Amino acid sequence: MQAEISFIGLFLEASVLVKLVMLTLLCLSIASWAVIIQRRKLLNSARAKSIKFEDTFWSGVDLNKLYKELSARSEGVSGLEALFVAGFKEYSRLSQANSKSPEAVMDGTSRAMRVSLSREVERLETHLPLLATIGSTSPYIGLFGTVWGIMNSFIALGAVENATLAMVAPGIAEALIATAMGLFAAIPAVIGYNRFSTQVEKLEMAHVNFMEEFSNILQRQAYSEKEAV
């Protein structure tokens, strides 16, 4: 039976191994797009929340009041809000101990914010290694299917005395579909990984800058409270 020159026809006429390769690449492509959509939504939301919180923070709001409002949230906090809550909570706890010097208070506060920053970056980078893996391995998986399909085509031609282009073309086309599917899965994954990695780096830098500025505010407050005692 001559293979129909269409994607479905070529898929049905392909060998079992090539079919498995194509199905694997299809699953990887679906997973890649699911991660891309989910990460895009999360990172856009994180950037918007950071901008909103910075506007609130620098508007001159009372820090104790802001801390109580954020701590009372049932859904929890993230991003700059999480850094602020972690830092202010540790600062308040250490400041209540009169034996603590301003340096010790700020060291503990900085450690608490660094831990919160690490958790936030880890949350933002979730599933990005999967995109990198799909982007780097999909072309090789597709190439494996292509090599296997072409090898089978030439083995079949070896058993025929008069080989024609019409006989070899469908088999080669079946095999090349695997490479095309590998590239189809890899290209969006690589683009998404590079874009999201850049966004995570920018968000991380914004978090670090806020942490330094917030630390300066708390440090001035710690020294002023120490002098007042």
The 8 nearest C-alpha neighbors of each residue, nearest first, counted from 0:
[[1, 2, 3, 12, 166, 169, 8, 11],
 [2, 0, 3, 169, 166, 12, 165, 4],
 [1, 3, 8, 12, 169, 9, 4, 0],
 [2, 4, 8, 5, 9, 1, 169, 7],
 [3, 5, 2, 8, 9, 6, 169, 172],
 [6, 4, 8, 7, 3, 9, 10, 2],
 [5, 7, 9, 8, 10, 4, 176, 173],
 [8, 6, 10, 9, 5, 11, 3, 4],
 [9, 7, 3, 5, 11, 10, 6, 2],
 [8, 10, 12, 173, 6, 11, 7, 5],
 [11, 9, 7, 13, 8, 12, 6, 173],
 [12, 10, 8, 9, 13, 7, 18, 14],
 [11, 13, 9, 10, 2, 8, 14, 173],
 [14, 12, 10, 11, 173, 17, 9, 18],
 [13, 15, 17, 16, 18, 12, 148, 11],
 [14, 16, 18, 17, 19, 13, 20, 12],
 [15, 17, 19, 18, 14, 20, 144, 147],
 [18, 16, 20, 144, 14, 19, 15, 13],
 [19, 17, 15, 21, 16, 20, 22, 14],
 [20, 18, 16, 22, 17, 21, 23, 15],
 [19, 21, 17, 23, 18, 22, 144, 24],
 [20, 22, 18, 24, 23, 19, 177, 25],
 [23, 21, 25, 19, 24, 20, 18, 26],
 [24, 22, 20, 26, 25, 21, 19, 27],
 [23, 25, 27, 21, 26, 22, 28, 181],
 [24, 26, 22, 28, 23, 27, 21, 29],
 [27, 25, 29, 23, 24, 28, 30, 22],
 [28, 26, 24, 30, 25, 29, 31, 23],
 [27, 29, 184, 31, 25, 26, 30, 24],
 [28, 30, 26, 32, 31, 27, 33, 25],
 [31, 29, 27, 33, 28, 32, 26, 34],
 [32, 30, 28, 34, 29, 33, 188, 27],
 [31, 33, 35, 29, 34, 30, 36, 28],
 [32, 34, 30, 36, 31, 35, 37, 29],
 [35, 33, 37, 31, 32, 36, 38, 30],
 [36, 34, 32, 38, 33, 37, 39, 191],
 [35, 37, 39, 33, 34, 38, 32, 40],
 [36, 38, 34, 40, 39, 35, 33, 41],
 [39, 37, 41, 35, 40, 36, 34, 42],
 [40, 38, 36, 42, 37, 41, 35, 43],
 [39, 41, 37, 43, 38, 42, 44, 36],
 [42, 40, 38, 44, 43, 39, 45, 37],
 [43, 41, 45, 44, 39, 40, 38, 46],
 [44, 42, 46, 40, 45, 41, 39, 47],
 [43, 45, 41, 47, 42, 46, 48, 40],
 [46, 44, 42, 48, 43, 47, 41, 49],
 [45, 47, 49, 43, 44, 48, 42, 50],
 [46, 48, 44, 50, 49, 45, 51, 43],
 [49, 47, 51, 45, 50, 46, 52, 44],
 [50, 48, 46, 52, 51, 47, 79, 53],
 [49, 51, 53, 47, 48, 52, 54, 46],
 [50, 52, 48, 54, 49, 53, 47, 55],
 [53, 51, 55, 49, 54, 50, 56, 48],
 [54, 52, 56, 50, 55, 51, 57, 49],
 [53, 55, 51, 52, 57, 56, 58, 50],
 [56, 54, 52, 58, 53, 57, 51, 60],
 [57, 55, 53, 58, 54, 52, 60, 59],
 [58, 56, 59, 54, 55, 53, 60, 52],
 [57, 59, 55, 56, 60, 54, 53, 61],
 [58, 60, 57, 61, 56, 55, 62, 54],
 [61, 59, 58, 62, 56, 55, 65, 57],
 [60, 62, 64, 63, 65, 59, 66, 56],
 [63, 61, 65, 64, 66, 60, 56, 87],
 [64, 62, 66, 65, 61, 67, 87, 68],
 [63, 65, 67, 61, 62, 66, 68, 60],
 [66, 64, 62, 68, 63, 67, 61, 69],
 [65, 67, 63, 69, 64, 68, 62, 70],
 [68, 66, 70, 64, 65, 69, 71, 63],
 [69, 67, 65, 71, 66, 70, 64, 72],
 [68, 70, 66, 71, 72, 67, 65, 76],
 [71, 69, 67, 72, 68, 66, 84, 75],
 [72, 70, 68, 69, 67, 73, 75, 66],
 [73, 71, 69, 70, 74, 75, 68, 76],
 [72, 74, 75, 71, 70, 76, 69, 68],
 [75, 73, 72, 76, 71, 77, 69, 70],
 [74, 76, 73, 72, 77, 70, 69, 71],
 [77, 75, 81, 80, 74, 69, 78, 72],
 [76, 78, 81, 80, 79, 75, 119, 82],
 [77, 79, 80, 81, 119, 49, 82, 45],
 [78, 80, 82, 81, 49, 83, 206, 77],
 [79, 81, 83, 78, 82, 77, 76, 84],
 [80, 82, 77, 84, 76, 79, 78, 83],
 [83, 81, 79, 85, 112, 80, 84, 115],
 [82, 84, 80, 86, 81, 85, 87, 79],
 [83, 85, 81, 87, 86, 82, 88, 80],
 [86, 84, 82, 88, 83, 87, 112, 111],
 [87, 85, 108, 112, 83, 89, 88, 84],
 [86, 88, 90, 84, 89, 85, 83, 91],
 [87, 89, 91, 85, 90, 86, 84, 92],
 [90, 88, 92, 86, 108, 91, 87, 93],
 [89, 91, 87, 93, 108, 88, 92, 94],
 [92, 90, 94, 88, 89, 93, 87, 95],
 [91, 93, 89, 90, 94, 95, 88, 96],
 [94, 92, 90, 95, 104, 96, 91, 89],
 [95, 93, 91, 96, 92, 90, 104, 97],
 [94, 96, 93, 92, 97, 91, 99, 90],
 [97, 95, 94, 98, 93, 99, 92, 100],
 [96, 98, 99, 95, 94, 100, 93, 225],
 [99, 97, 96, 100, 95, 94, 93, 103],
 [100, 98, 97, 96, 103, 104, 101, 93],
 [99, 101, 103, 102, 104, 98, 97, 225],
 [102, 100, 104, 103, 221, 222, 105, 99],
 [101, 103, 105, 100, 104, 106, 99, 218],
 [104, 102, 106, 100, 105, 101, 99, 107],
 [105, 103, 101, 107, 102, 106, 93, 108],
 [106, 104, 108, 102, 107, 103, 109, 101],
 [107, 105, 103, 109, 108, 104, 102, 110],
 [108, 106, 110, 104, 105, 109, 111, 103],
 [107, 109, 105, 86, 111, 90, 89, 106],
 [110, 108, 112, 106, 111, 107, 105, 113],
 [109, 111, 113, 107, 112, 108, 106, 114],
 [110, 112, 108, 114, 109, 113, 86, 85],
 [111, 113, 115, 109, 86, 82, 114, 110],
 [114, 112, 116, 110, 115, 111, 109, 117],
 [115, 113, 117, 111, 116, 112, 110, 118],
 [114, 116, 112, 118, 113, 117, 82, 119],
 [117, 115, 113, 119, 114, 118, 112, 120],
 [118, 116, 114, 120, 115, 119, 113, 121],
 [119, 117, 121, 115, 116, 120, 122, 114],
 [118, 120, 116, 122, 121, 117, 78, 115],
 [121, 119, 123, 117, 122, 118, 124, 116],
 [120, 122, 118, 124, 119, 123, 117, 125],
 [121, 123, 119, 120, 125, 124, 118, 117],
 [122, 124, 120, 121, 125, 119, 199, 42],
 [125, 123, 121, 127, 122, 120, 126, 199],
 [124, 126, 122, 127, 123, 121, 128, 38],
 [127, 125, 129, 128, 124, 34, 130, 38],
 [126, 128, 130, 129, 124, 125, 192, 131],
 [129, 127, 131, 130, 126, 132, 125, 124],
 [130, 128, 132, 126, 127, 131, 133, 31],
 [131, 129, 188, 133, 127, 128, 132, 192],
 [130, 132, 128, 134, 129, 133, 135, 192],
 [133, 131, 129, 135, 130, 134, 136, 128],
 [134, 132, 130, 136, 131, 135, 137, 185],
 [133, 135, 185, 189, 188, 131, 132, 136],
 [134, 136, 132, 133, 137, 131, 185, 138],
 [135, 137, 139, 133, 138, 134, 132, 140],
 [136, 138, 181, 140, 139, 185, 133, 134],
 [139, 137, 181, 141, 140, 182, 136, 142],
 [140, 138, 142, 141, 136, 137, 143, 181],
 [139, 141, 137, 143, 142, 138, 136, 144],
 [140, 142, 178, 181, 177, 138, 144, 139],
 [143, 141, 139, 145, 178, 144, 140, 138],
 [142, 144, 140, 146, 141, 145, 139, 147],
 [145, 143, 17, 141, 147, 142, 146, 177],
 [144, 146, 174, 142, 148, 175, 143, 147],
 [147, 145, 143, 149, 148, 144, 150, 142],
 [146, 148, 150, 144, 145, 149, 143, 151],
 [149, 147, 174, 145, 151, 150, 146, 144],
 [150, 148, 152, 146, 151, 171, 147, 174],
 [149, 151, 147, 153, 148, 152, 146, 154],
 [150, 152, 154, 148, 149, 153, 155, 147],
 [153, 151, 149, 155, 150, 154, 170, 148],
 [152, 154, 156, 155, 150, 151, 157, 149],
 [153, 155, 151, 157, 156, 152, 150, 158],
 [154, 156, 152, 153, 157, 158, 151, 159],
 [157, 155, 153, 159, 158, 154, 152, 162],
 [156, 158, 154, 155, 159, 153, 160, 162],
 [157, 159, 156, 155, 160, 154, 153, 162],
 [160, 158, 156, 157, 161, 162, 155, 154],
 [159, 161, 162, 158, 157, 156, 163, 155],
 [160, 162, 159, 163, 156, 158, 157, 166],
 [161, 163, 159, 160, 156, 166, 164, 167],
 [164, 162, 166, 165, 161, 167, 168, 156],
 [163, 165, 167, 166, 168, 162, 169, 161],
 [166, 164, 163, 168, 167, 169, 162, 1],
 [165, 167, 164, 163, 168, 162, 169, 170],
 [166, 168, 164, 170, 165, 169, 171, 152],
 [167, 169, 171, 165, 170, 164, 166, 172],
 [170, 168, 172, 171, 167, 173, 2, 166],
 [171, 169, 173, 172, 152, 168, 167, 174],
 [170, 172, 174, 168, 173, 169, 149, 175],
 [173, 171, 169, 175, 174, 170, 168, 176],
 [174, 172, 170, 9, 171, 176, 175, 13],
 [173, 175, 145, 148, 171, 172, 176, 177],
 [174, 176, 172, 178, 177, 145, 173, 171],
 [177, 175, 179, 174, 178, 173, 180, 172],
 [176, 178, 141, 180, 175, 179, 144, 145],
 [179, 177, 141, 181, 142, 175, 180, 176],
 [180, 178, 176, 182, 181, 177, 183, 175],
 [181, 179, 183, 177, 182, 178, 176, 184],
 [182, 180, 138, 141, 137, 178, 184, 179],
 [181, 183, 185, 179, 184, 180, 138, 186],
 [184, 182, 180, 181, 185, 186, 179, 187],
 [183, 185, 28, 181, 182, 186, 180, 137],
 [186, 184, 134, 182, 188, 137, 183, 187],
 [185, 187, 189, 188, 182, 183, 184, 190],
 [188, 186, 190, 189, 185, 191, 184, 183],
 [187, 189, 134, 130, 191, 185, 186, 190],
 [190, 188, 134, 192, 186, 191, 187, 185],
 [191, 189, 187, 193, 192, 188, 194, 186],
 [192, 190, 188, 194, 189, 193, 187, 195],
 [191, 193, 189, 195, 194, 190, 130, 196],
 [194, 192, 196, 190, 191, 195, 189, 197],
 [193, 195, 191, 197, 192, 196, 190, 198],
 [194, 196, 198, 192, 197, 193, 191, 199],
 [197, 195, 199, 193, 198, 194, 192, 200],
 [196, 198, 200, 194, 195, 199, 193, 201],
 [199, 197, 195, 201, 200, 196, 202, 194],
 [198, 200, 202, 196, 201, 197, 203, 195],
 [199, 201, 203, 197, 198, 202, 204, 196],
 [202, 200, 198, 204, 203, 199, 205, 197],
 [203, 201, 205, 199, 204, 200, 206, 198],
 [202, 204, 206, 200, 205, 201, 199, 207],
 [203, 205, 207, 201, 206, 202, 200, 208],
 [204, 206, 202, 208, 203, 207, 209, 201],
 [207, 205, 203, 209, 204, 208, 210, 202],
 [206, 208, 210, 204, 209, 205, 203, 211],
 [209, 207, 205, 211, 210, 206, 204, 212],
 [208, 210, 212, 206, 211, 207, 213, 205],
 [209, 211, 207, 213, 208, 212, 214, 206],
 [212, 210, 214, 208, 209, 213, 207, 215],
 [211, 213, 209, 215, 214, 210, 208, 216],
 [212, 214, 210, 216, 215, 211, 209, 217],
 [215, 213, 211, 217, 212, 216, 218, 210],
 [216, 214, 218, 212, 213, 217, 219, 211],
 [215, 217, 213, 219, 214, 218, 220, 212],
 [216, 218, 220, 214, 219, 215, 221, 213],
 [219, 217, 221, 215, 220, 216, 214, 222],
 [220, 218, 222, 216, 221, 217, 223, 215],
 [219, 221, 217, 223, 218, 222, 224, 216],
 [222, 220, 218, 224, 219, 223, 101, 217],
 [223, 221, 225, 219, 224, 220, 101, 226],
 [222, 224, 220, 226, 225, 221, 219, 227],
 [223, 225, 227, 221, 222, 226, 220, 228],
 [226, 224, 222, 228, 223, 227, 221, 101],
 [225, 227, 223, 224, 228, 222, 221, 220],
 [226, 228, 224, 225, 223, 222, 221, 220],
 [227, 225, 226, 224, 97, 223, 222, 221]]
